[in-house]
Amino acid sequence: MEYLKSPLSDRKFAAVALIGVFCIPIMFFIVLLNISNAYYMCAYVIAILLVIRRMPDGLGITNIDLTIAVITALWLFSPLWAICRTTSIKTAGISIVLFGFYLLVRYTAYREDYRVKLINSTAAVFFVVEIFAIITFYLYYKEALRVGFTNLYAIRYLFHPFAETNNCWAQISLLGIVVCVLATRYRLIATYITSIGTLITFSRGAYIALALMIIVLCFWNLKKKNLKGAIIGIVFGVLTVSVIFPHEVYTVTSIATTESQRGSLLWRKTSSERALEASKEHLFLGTGSCSYSMVCDGYNGNGSSFTNYPPNIVVEILVEKGLIGFVVYGLLLFFVLRVIIKPNNDIRAAFVCSLICVILIKEITQATVQNSLSGSMSLIYLLAISSSSCPNNKNKVGKYSILNILTAITVFFAVVIPTDILRNNTEKNINLAISELRKNNYTVAGNYLSSIIEECSGYDIYPRLLLVGIYLKQNLYCEAKEIINGIDSDSGYIEFYNGLLSIHDGDTESAIIYFSKALAKIPSLVKCDEFRQLNDAVRVASVNRAIDSEYLPNQNRDAVKGVLLHYVGFNNKAKTYLHSAINKNSALQIPNMLLGNNEKYNFLVYGAFRNPNQNSSFFRSPTILDLLLREYSFRFRNWYSIK
């Protein structure tokens, strides 16, 4: 094969290639372990290696190469129309770093001997990291048993290996299995360990993808790929986890038997519908990189949990990249599938691409790979390996490419330019307003918010909700009404504000209706100062209407009813609902606290490895501004890249 005939006598070239073989796994190691400043360290190494790296003679440009370059360009230009400008700029910088990483892997893996060394060393990194993850899981499991949890499925989301969420780690582990399958040494033990690392996440999507992977491996084994070791390793991993955690595995494989599973499926359906509806407003270019959470949550404002990841990769692309992005990503999938089905393609490339398609099944159940540096690097790595395995690279390029230098320079500036320089005035003033609110400087905070209220993204209603809360504290009722009337949202906070305004106007009946809707949507409002200062008749009437309201969530209804009744003094009736809720889902924080299960509550709030005295996430007597700030704080940090 002609592409393997570059002379080994060029010692300089060989030395630089071996540096890549050494540095790429090291970069994987520090990123997977989530070491502080890992992104910056990797970016500088990539920039340096791209400058000194010689473009291999005879290396051609594949369709996958071109499509990834177009996707990178789409991410780079996304800030021009993004609704979350600063975050989009940061992800644009990450995208160019990932593109540099892709080029580096392509250059290093273009020859089979280097490619084998690179895959084996990368598989070793995944093997070691998964062992660390399994040890972490064991310690987490011991602590869960100590505080009284017997079913790990209910608390699976608390397992965060190396600060990655449970679902995200499931995808990373799946990608790690593929790397270990491609390895030529210690394949059985490596796939055994990485499959256990995947299975202990108890992710339904990961289980489906792993089952399909076994089928695909059996198919390729019939094609004389000699994959018996990998198949045995994965099957043994499945048996090991099934024997140790039979109840959890049964729950995962039954898909929709528990209330939380049914609620999760319903969330995926409703979230997808809402996202598809929102995508119509930005049909062609989308709302920009990393904007899905704001589009999904920002205009809701009902105190629901933060949307970490989209329900599937299709709606993520449609919302963030629009139809243009959907077509480009579709082309990438087409070219990957083409490698599999085209008769004259190398069997190794087809094998890698088939495994990539299998692990993308996980992205249909929840999209995580683009929202994690580890996941993105792993997928980019596999795409580069598959592209490098194609023997029909006929388009020759020069020894050095201007693309190397341009990419290196862009990577350098992507990590050097401080984010604050790129932040617009709207985002800066939101940050300043939040800081002043935390100091109880309501007048100053109100001035910042009122100055940018018109420019603030229509998807983010929280600045306006905060400004209404400030106006009510200052008894500026007309100004508060004016802002509320301009917000087109069914947020529970708006219902609550309307209730307070109705009390001020003397309309008690309307206030009770508003309060009941607000409490059904955001139960935590029952303990805020503004509600507790109302007379008992209004509070009790509001709660009684709320527990029979159509606005109660479909999931954990008994928990909501129990919490509401507890805070208006009906403790015995509240306990009945709270016990019922705990029996259905033992991982509910506030019901555990109200029933006196303090160790379980601390475990659920702080996790297995943190001291409960480090900080407090539960306000004993919060104001409505406290509740808004607590809910908004994590969101605005992610939406606007604010520390």
N, C-alpha and C positions, 0 to 999 in steps of 0.2 A: 504494500500500500504506500503510495507516494508520500502521503502526508507524514509518514513515520521516518522519512529518510534524511532529516536534517542531521548534519554531521555532529558527532559527539566530541570532535576534536576542539571545538570552540569552547575552551575552558571557562572563559568569562560568561558566555551564555549559560553553560551548565551550572555555574556557581550561582548566578542570579535566579535560575529556575529552581534550584534547591533551596534558596532563601524563601521563595514562594511556598514551596512544599512545607517548610518549617513554620513560616509566619502565619499562613492561613489557619491551620489548626489552633495556634496560639490565640489568634484573634477570636476564633470560635469559643475557646475556653473562657476568656475573660468576659465575653458577651453573654454566654450561657450562665455564668456565675453571677452576672449582673454586678460586676465590680465597678466601683465608683469611677466615673469618667471613662468607661470602657469605649463609648462611642467616639470620644475625642482621640483616644489612643489609637483606635483602629483607623480613624480617618487620616491621621498623620502618617501612619505606617503605609496605608494604601497610596497616599499621595507620593511618598518617597519612592516606593517600589514601582509606581507607574512611570516615574521620571527615569529611573535607571533600567527599567525592564525593556529588553529588546523584543520587538514584535517578531514572533517566529516566522521564518521563511515558509511560504506556502500556506499559511493559515488563511482560510477564506472566511467570508462573512455569510452566515446562515440566516434563514428567515427568522429564526428565534432571536438571533442577535439584533436584527433590524427592529423587530417588534418591541423588544425590551428597551431599545434606544428611544423609540417613539413613546412608550409608556413613561420613561424617565422624563422626556420633554414635556409630557402632559402634566406630570407632577411639578416640574420646574416652573411652568407658566401658570399653574393653578392659582397662586396668590393674586393674580391680576383680577380674578372675578370671585375669589373666595369670600364667604361671609365671616369666616374666622381667619383674618388675614395673617396675624403673627404665627399662629399654629401652623397654618398652611406654608408659611415661609420656612419654618423649622423643618417640616416634613419634606419640603423641596430640597433642603440641604441634605437630609438623610437619604433622599432618593439618589442624589448624585454620588454620595458616598457608596451606596449599594451598587450603583452602576460601575463605579471604579472597582469595587470588590468583584463584580461579575467579570470585568475585563481581566482582572488579575487571575481569577480561577481559570478563565478561558486560555490565557497565555501559558499558565503553568500546566494545565491538564491536556494540552493539545497532543502530547506524545504519550503513548500507552504506558511506558515505564514510569514517567513522572505522575501520570494519572493514578496508577496503582498505589504508588507511595503516598500521594495526597489523600486518596480515599481511605487507606488503611490508618493513616495518622489521624484523620478526622473521626473515623469510627472509634478509635481509641479514646478521643476526647469525649465523645458522646457516652461511651461506656463508663468512663470515670465520673462524669457529671451525673449520670443516672444512678450510679451507686450512692453518691452524695444525696440525691433526691430521695432514694429509698430509705436511707438512714434518717433523713428529716421526717419522712412519713412515719417511720416506726416511732420516733419520739412524739410526734403529733398524735399518733394512735394511742400510745400509752397515756398521754395526758387526757385524751378524750374519755378513755375508760375510767380514769381516776375520778373525773368529775361526774360520771354517771351516764355518759352516752354509750349506747350499745349498738346503734345503727349509724354507721359512718356515712351512708348515702345522704342522710338529711343534712350533714354538716360538711359535705365534700368541698363546698366552696371556700371553706376556711383553710384548706391546704394550699399554700402559696409557695411552692419551691422557688427559691432565689427571687422572691418578690414578683413572680409571674402568677397571674390568676390561674385557677384550676383548669379552665377550658383552654387557655392559651398554652399551658404546659402540655396538655394532651396533644395539641397539634405539633408542638416542638418535638415531643417524644416520637410521634408518628414519623416525622421527617428524619429523626435519628435512627429509627428502625430501617428506613430505606437506605441510609448511609451504611449501616452495619450489614445489610443484605448485600450491598455492592462490594464490601470488603472481601479480600481474598484470604485473610488470616483470622482465626478465632471467631468465625462467623456464628457458630452455634451459641457460644456463651454470650457474645455481644448482643445478638437478637433476643436471647432469653432475658437479659437484664433490661434492655430498652423496652421490650414488650411489657414487662412488669411495671416499669415506670409509666407506661401509657395506661395500663389497666387500672392502676390504683387511683387514677383521677376519677374513675367511675363516670366518665363522659359517654353519653349515648352515641353521639356522633363518632367518637373515637372507636367505640366498640364496633359500630357498623363498618367503618373504614378498615379496621383490623381484620374483620371477617372477610371482607372483599379482598384484602391483601393476601390472605392465605389462599384464596381461590386463584388469584392471579399468579402467585408463586408456584402453585401446583401446575398450572397451565404451562408456565415457562420451564418448569422442571421436566415436563414431557418433551419440551423442545431442546433437551440436552443441555440445559444451563447449569445442571448440578447444584440445585438449591435445597437438597435434602437437609443440610445443616441448618439453614435459615428457617425452613418450615418446622423442623423439630424444635428449634429454639423458641419460636413464637407459640407453638402448640403447648409446649411445656410451661411457658409463661402463663398462658390462659388457664391451664390446669392448676398451677400453683396458686394463682389469685382466687380461682373458683373454690378451691379447697379451704383456703384461709378465710375468705370472705364470701361464703355461699349466699347469704341473705342479700348483701349489697349487689353481687353479680346478678342474682335473680331479679332484683328490682330494676337494675339498668336494662337488662335484656327484655323485661316485660314492657318497656317503653312508656306506658301511660296508666299505671295502676295506682300510683299515689296522687294525692291532691296537688303536691308541688309539681309533679310531672305534667299533670293535666293543665295546671296553670302556666307552666313553661311553654307547652305547645300552643296554648291560647295566646300567650304573649307574642310568640313568633308569628302567629297568624295576623293578629291585630297590628303588630309593629310593622310587618311587611306591607300591610294594606295602607297604613298611615304614611310609610316611607314612599311607597309608589305614588300616592296622591301628592305628596310634597314634591316629588321629582318633576311633576308636570310644570311647576313654576320656574324651574331651571332646566328645561328639557334637554338642551344640546350640550352645554358645558358643565352642568351640575353646580353644586354649591361649594365646591372646593375640597381639598384634602382635609381629612379629619374633622369634617363638619357634621357627620351623621348624628352624633350625640346631641348637638344643638338643634338640629332639624327635628329630631325625635322627641327630645325632652324639653327644650327651651320654651316652646310655646304651650307646653302642657302645664307646668308649674303646679302639680298636684301632690308634691311631696313623695312621689314614687321613687324607687331606687334609681341610681344613675345607670344609664345605658352604656355599659363598658364597650360592648361589641354589637354590631348589627346582627339581625337574625340569620342572614345568609349573605354570601358574597355578591349575589346578583343585585339585591336592593342597595347594597353598599356602593357598588359601582355606578348604578343608575342615579343615586342621590348625589354622590360626590363628584362623579366624572361625566354624568349625562350620557346621552346617546353616543356621542363621539368616543368617550371612554369605553362604553359598552362594546362598540364595534372593535376598538383596538384590542381590548382584552379578549374578545371573541376570536380575533385573528391569532392571538398567541395560543389559545386553546386549539384552534384549527391546525396550526403548524405543529403543535405537540402531537395531536392525534394523527397527523399526516406522517410523522416519523414512525408511528406504530404500524400503520396500515400499508405504507408504501413498500412494495416488494423488494426493491434493491437497496433499502436502507440497512445499515449495520444492525445486527441483532442486539448489540449492547445498548445502542441509542434507543431502540424500540423498547427494550426492557426497562430502562430508566424512565422513559416517558410514560409507560403504562403504570409504573408505580407512582409517578407524580399525579396522574389522573385519579388514582385510587385515593391518595391522601387528600385530594381536593374535595372528595365526598364530604369530609369533615367540614369544609367551608360552606357546604350547602345547609348544614344544621346550625352553624354559628360561625360568623366570619371573624377570625382572629389573626390570620397570618400577616396581614398588612398593618396590624396595629401593635406588632411586637418586633423589635429589632432582631431578636434571636430567630423568630419565625421567618421574617423576611430574608435574613441572611441565609438560612437553611434552604429555603425555596430557590433563591437566586443561585446558590451553590449547586443544587441539583439540576437546574436548568442549564447552567454553564457546563456541567459534566455531560449532560445529554447532548448538548450542542457540540462539545469537543469530541464526542464519540462518533459523530457522523464522518464517514470517510470521503464524502463527496464535496469537500471544500475546495472548489476550483478557482475561486476568485482570489488571486494572489495580491498581497499588499506589500508595501515596502518594509524595510527592516525596522524603521521607526515610524510611528504614526503621530500626526499632530493631535489626534484624538487623545493619546496618552497625556500630552502636555496640558491640553485644555481641561481634561478631566481632573488632573492633579491640581491645577490652579483653582478650579471651581471647588474641589473638595476642601482645599486649604481655606478659601474664603468662607465656605459654608460653615466651618467650625470656629473661625476667628471672629467674624462680625457678631457683636453682642446682639441678642434678640431685642433688647430695649431700644436700640437705635432704629429698628424697623417697625416698632409699635406705633400705631396711629394715636391721635389725641383721644379718640373715644375709648380705646382700651386703657390708655394711661389714666384717664379720669375715673374709669370704673375701679381701677386698682386703688387710686387715691381715696375714692369714696368709701370703699370697703375698709381701708385702713382707718379712716376717721370714724366710721361707725363703730369699729371695735374699741375706739377710745371714747365712745359716747358723745362725740362732737357732731351732733345732729345738724346744726346749721351749716357747718363747713361741708359735711357730706352731702347735704341737700343741694348746696350750690354746685358741687361737682356733678351730681346726677342730673340736675335740671339743665346744665349747660350742654349735655350731650344726649338728652332724651330723644331728640328728633333723629340724630344720626345713628343711634344704637340699632343693631340688627333687629329686624322684625321678628326673628325667631327667638330672641332673648328678651323675655318680658320681665326678668328679675330686677333690672335697674328701676323700671317703673313701679314694680311692687314695693321695692325698698323706699322709693321716694314717697309713695302713698303713706307708708308706715311713718316716715319722718313728718309728713304734713299733719297726720292725725295726732302725733305726739305734740306738735306745735299748735294744735287746735285750728289748723287751716283747712276746714271742712270743704269749702268751695273748690279750692285747688285740688284736694284729694278726689272729689267727685269728678272733676274735669278729666283727670288722668284715667280714672277707672272707666269712665264712659268711652275713652279712646282705645281701650284694650279689648280686642276681639278674642277672648279666650274663656274656657270653662274652668279656669283654675279655682281650686278651693280657697285660695287666699283672697281672690276677688269676692267670692261669696261671703267670706268672713268680714272683709272690709265693708261690704254692703250691709251686713248685719250691724256692725258698729255704727255706721251712718244712720241706719234706721232707728237704732236706739237713741241716737242724738236727736233725731227728728220726732221721737215719741211714738213711732210705729212699731209696737212690740210684736204684733202678729207677723209682720213682714220680717222682722229681725229673726224670729224663731225659725221661719222657713229658710232664710239665708244661712243661719248657723247650722241647721240640721244638714243641709247640703254640704257645707264646708267640713263638718265633722265626719261625715260619711266618706269624703274624699281624702281628708287629711286628719286622721284621728288624733295626732299629737297636738292639735289645736285645743283639745279639751283641757290641757294643763297649762296653757299660756296665761299670763297675768290678766290680759284684757278679758278673757272669758271667765276666769275665776272671780273677777271683781263684779260680774253681773249678779243680779239677785237670783236666789235659788230657783224660783219658779221658771224663769227664763232658761236657766241652765238645764234643769230636769226636763222641761218640755222639748228643748232642742235635742237632747240626747235620746229621748223616747222616740222622737220622729226620725232621728238619724239611724237607729238600729233597725227600723222598718223601711229605710229609704231604698229606692231603686239605685242610688248612687254608691251603695256599698260595693266593695270589690268582690269579684267572683271567688277569688282565692282568699283564704284565711278570714272568712266572715265572722266566725266565732271569736277569733282573736280581737277583731275590731270591736265587736259588741262588748266583750269582756273588759277591754281597756276603757271604753266610754262609760260603762256602768260603774266601774271602780272609781273613776275620778269625780263622779257625782254622788258617791256614798252608798251605792247598792252593792256592797261587797259580797254578800252571799250569792246573789244572782250572778255577779261578775265572775266568781270562782267557777261556777258551773260552766260558763262559756269558755273561760281560760283553760280549764282542765280538758274540755272537749277539743280545743285548738291544739293543745300540747300533744294529745293523743294522736292527732292527725299529722302534726309536724312538730317534732321535738326541738327544732332549731329556731324557734321564735324568741327573740330577745326579751321584749317587754313582758309578755305573759310569764316567762320564766322568772323575771325579776319580781313581778307582782305576786307570784305564788311562793316567793322566798327561796327559789333555787339560785342562790347567789353565785355559787361556783360555776354553774352552767352559764349564767348570765355573763360573768366575767370572761369565760372561755369564748363565748359567742361574740362579745364586743371587742376584746383585746387579743384574742387568739391564744395559741398554746404556749407562746414563747415570750409574752410581754407581761410586765408587772402592771396589775390593774391600777396602781397608784400613780402611774406615769402621767396620765391625763384622763379627763372625763369627757365622755361623748354624750352624756345624758344631762340635760338641763333640769334641775329640780323646779325652778320657778322662772321659766323663760318668758320673755316678751315675744310678740309676733316677729319683731325684728331679729331676735335671737334665733328663732326657728328658721326664718328666711336665710339668715347668714349661714347657719349650719348647713342648710340644704344647698345653698348657692356656692359655698366656699370651694368644694371639690369640683363643681361644674366650671366655675369661671377660671380656675387654675388650668383645667384641661382645655377649655374653649379658647382662652387667650394666652396660654403659656405664662401665667402669672404665678410667681412663687408665693 
